[in-house]
Every structure is written in structure tokens, then in C-alpha cells.
């Protein structure tokens, strides 16, 4: 018996997050962004059983001058 193939789709989103950042906690802005990216991927994977994989990539990290 052949396995039944389940159709899949790929959906791409652009998400910008404005985050509180404390430079005195020992992480550079890029390191902090990478840890947020890991958390986001984990949350997405746990969110819905239909999500088979979450591909993320950091495209830019900017420090806001407040």
C-alpha cells in the first residue's frame, strides 16, 4: 500500500518586531536578535499541528536612538 500524500503549501510573511534591549545583559544586538529568532521558531512550531517547519532569517537589526 502506498502512503497517502498530504498536500502542503509554503506561506511567507514579513514580521518586524520592536523589542526592549538592554545592552548591559552581555549580548550584542545580533546575538539578542538570534535568541528571539530561536524563540519565535519554537513558538510557531508549538502553535499549530499543521506547521511542519518554520524557516526564519534575520534580514536586518537596527538600534533605535531614543
Secondary structure as the mmCIF struct_conf table of DSSP 4:
data_model
#
loop_
_struct_conf.conf_type_id
_struct_conf.id
_struct_conf.beg_label_comp_id
_struct_conf.beg_label_asym_id
_struct_conf.beg_label_seq_id
_struct_conf.end_label_comp_id
_struct_conf.end_label_asym_id
_struct_conf.end_label_seq_id
HELX_LH_PP_P HELX_LH_PP_P1 UNK A 2 UNK A 7
HELX_RH_3T_P HELX_RH_3T_P1 UNK A 23 UNK A 25
BEND BEND1 UNK A 26 UNK A 26
HELX_RH_AL_P HELX_RH_AL_P1 UNK A 29 UNK A 47
TURN_TY1_P TURN_TY1_P1 UNK A 49 UNK A 50
#
